[in-house]
């Protein structure tokens, strides 16, 4: 593993629940990574660092989110 890949880290999913409108598009696109809260219907991230096999679905979820509440970022969070 190169020093660059160690410094950058895996892609990380995050969600801003205060922006979520409960449309559920993230769950439809990537059900292994997202869910909705039982009490409020807002986004819940099930896997903050999904495997490579889920990244296409997560990117679809990010694009489909009407409020921009879900993001996918490359690199370690400090």
BALOBA-1460 file (C-alpha; in Angstrom, 3 decimals):
// residues 78
<rec num="1" residu="x" x="0.000" y="0.000" z="0.000"/>
<rec num="2" residu="x" x="1.402" y="3.382" z="-0.939"/>
<rec num="3" residu="x" x="1.743" y="6.298" z="1.446"/>
<rec num="4" residu="x" x="-0.850" y="8.201" z="-0.583"/>
<rec num="5" residu="x" x="-3.517" y="5.516" z="-0.258"/>
<rec num="6" residu="x" x="-2.848" y="5.243" z="3.476"/>
<rec num="7" residu="x" x="-3.258" y="8.991" z="3.913"/>
<rec num="8" residu="x" x="-6.396" y="9.271" z="1.806"/>
<rec num="9" residu="x" x="-8.364" y="6.360" z="3.242"/>
<rec num="10" residu="x" x="-11.607" y="4.761" z="2.057"/>
<rec num="11" residu="x" x="-14.621" y="6.558" z="0.708"/>
<rec num="12" residu="x" x="-16.897" y="7.640" z="3.533"/>
<rec num="13" residu="x" x="-20.647" y="8.148" z="3.495"/>
<rec num="14" residu="x" x="-22.276" y="10.795" z="5.638"/>
<rec num="15" residu="x" x="-25.768" y="12.197" z="6.027"/>
<rec num="16" residu="x" x="-27.056" y="15.479" z="7.353"/>
<rec num="17" residu="x" x="-30.320" y="14.477" z="9.024"/>
<rec num="18" residu="x" x="-31.368" y="18.125" z="9.435"/>
<rec num="19" residu="x" x="-31.383" y="18.450" z="5.616"/>
<rec num="20" residu="x" x="-33.203" y="15.166" z="4.955"/>
<rec num="21" residu="x" x="-36.809" y="15.380" z="3.751"/>
<rec num="22" residu="x" x="-37.518" y="11.654" z="4.085"/>
<rec num="23" residu="x" x="-37.966" y="10.966" z="0.362"/>
<rec num="24" residu="x" x="-36.222" y="7.592" z="0.709"/>
<rec num="25" residu="x" x="-34.372" y="7.783" z="-2.589"/>
<rec num="26" residu="x" x="-31.131" y="6.807" z="-0.854"/>
<rec num="27" residu="x" x="-32.733" y="3.637" z="0.526"/>
<rec num="28" residu="x" x="-34.108" y="2.718" z="-2.891"/>
<rec num="29" residu="x" x="-30.704" y="3.224" z="-4.531"/>
<rec num="30" residu="x" x="-28.477" y="1.657" z="-1.850"/>
<rec num="31" residu="x" x="-30.457" y="-0.349" z="0.731"/>
<rec num="32" residu="x" x="-27.307" y="-1.979" z="2.129"/>
<rec num="33" residu="x" x="-25.937" y="1.444" z="3.066"/>
<rec num="34" residu="x" x="-28.989" y="3.566" z="3.940"/>
<rec num="35" residu="x" x="-32.196" y="3.155" z="5.898"/>
<rec num="36" residu="x" x="-34.866" y="5.474" z="7.266"/>
<rec num="37" residu="x" x="-35.584" y="6.047" z="10.922"/>
<rec num="38" residu="x" x="-38.699" y="4.313" z="12.217"/>
<rec num="39" residu="x" x="-39.816" y="7.344" z="14.195"/>
<rec num="40" residu="x" x="-39.141" y="10.174" z="11.749"/>
<rec num="41" residu="x" x="-38.403" y="8.634" z="8.320"/>
<rec num="42" residu="x" x="-35.110" y="10.481" z="8.058"/>
<rec num="43" residu="x" x="-31.926" y="9.009" z="6.611"/>
<rec num="44" residu="x" x="-29.832" y="6.586" z="8.646"/>
<rec num="45" residu="x" x="-26.381" y="5.538" z="7.411"/>
<rec num="46" residu="x" x="-25.905" y="1.815" z="7.984"/>
<rec num="47" residu="x" x="-22.317" y="1.617" z="6.682"/>
<rec num="48" residu="x" x="-20.126" y="4.731" z="6.720"/>
<rec num="49" residu="x" x="-17.352" y="2.996" z="4.764"/>
<rec num="50" residu="x" x="-19.155" y="0.768" z="2.270"/>
<rec num="51" residu="x" x="-17.283" y="-1.845" z="0.237"/>
<rec num="52" residu="x" x="-16.302" y="-1.074" z="-3.335"/>
<rec num="53" residu="x" x="-19.173" y="-3.239" z="-4.553"/>
<rec num="54" residu="x" x="-21.664" y="-0.713" z="-3.091"/>
<rec num="55" residu="x" x="-20.020" y="2.502" z="-4.321"/>
<rec num="56" residu="x" x="-21.948" y="2.744" z="-7.593"/>
<rec num="57" residu="x" x="-25.228" y="2.421" z="-5.668"/>
<rec num="58" residu="x" x="-24.074" y="5.025" z="-3.135"/>
<rec num="59" residu="x" x="-23.169" y="7.459" z="-5.919"/>
<rec num="60" residu="x" x="-26.637" y="6.903" z="-7.384"/>
<rec num="61" residu="x" x="-28.132" y="7.625" z="-3.950"/>
<rec num="62" residu="x" x="-26.148" y="10.851" z="-3.630"/>
<rec num="63" residu="x" x="-27.375" y="12.018" z="-7.041"/>
<rec num="64" residu="x" x="-30.975" y="11.007" z="-6.286"/>
<rec num="65" residu="x" x="-31.219" y="12.762" z="-2.923"/>
<rec num="66" residu="x" x="-33.558" y="15.742" z="-3.468"/>
<rec num="67" residu="x" x="-32.226" y="17.680" z="-0.479"/>
<rec num="68" residu="x" x="-28.500" y="16.971" z="-0.814"/>
<rec num="69" residu="x" x="-28.458" y="15.360" z="2.614"/>
<rec num="70" residu="x" x="-26.172" y="12.447" z="1.691"/>
<rec num="71" residu="x" x="-22.571" y="12.751" z="0.613"/>
<rec num="72" residu="x" x="-19.695" y="10.492" z="-0.375"/>
<rec num="73" residu="x" x="-16.198" y="11.742" z="0.309"/>
<rec num="74" residu="x" x="-12.818" y="10.222" z="-0.313"/>
<rec num="75" residu="x" x="-10.361" y="10.352" z="2.518"/>
<rec num="76" residu="x" x="-10.059" y="10.155" z="6.251"/>
<rec num="77" residu="x" x="-12.168" y="12.445" z="8.398"/>
<rec num="78" residu="x" x="-10.223" y="14.356" z="11.034"/>
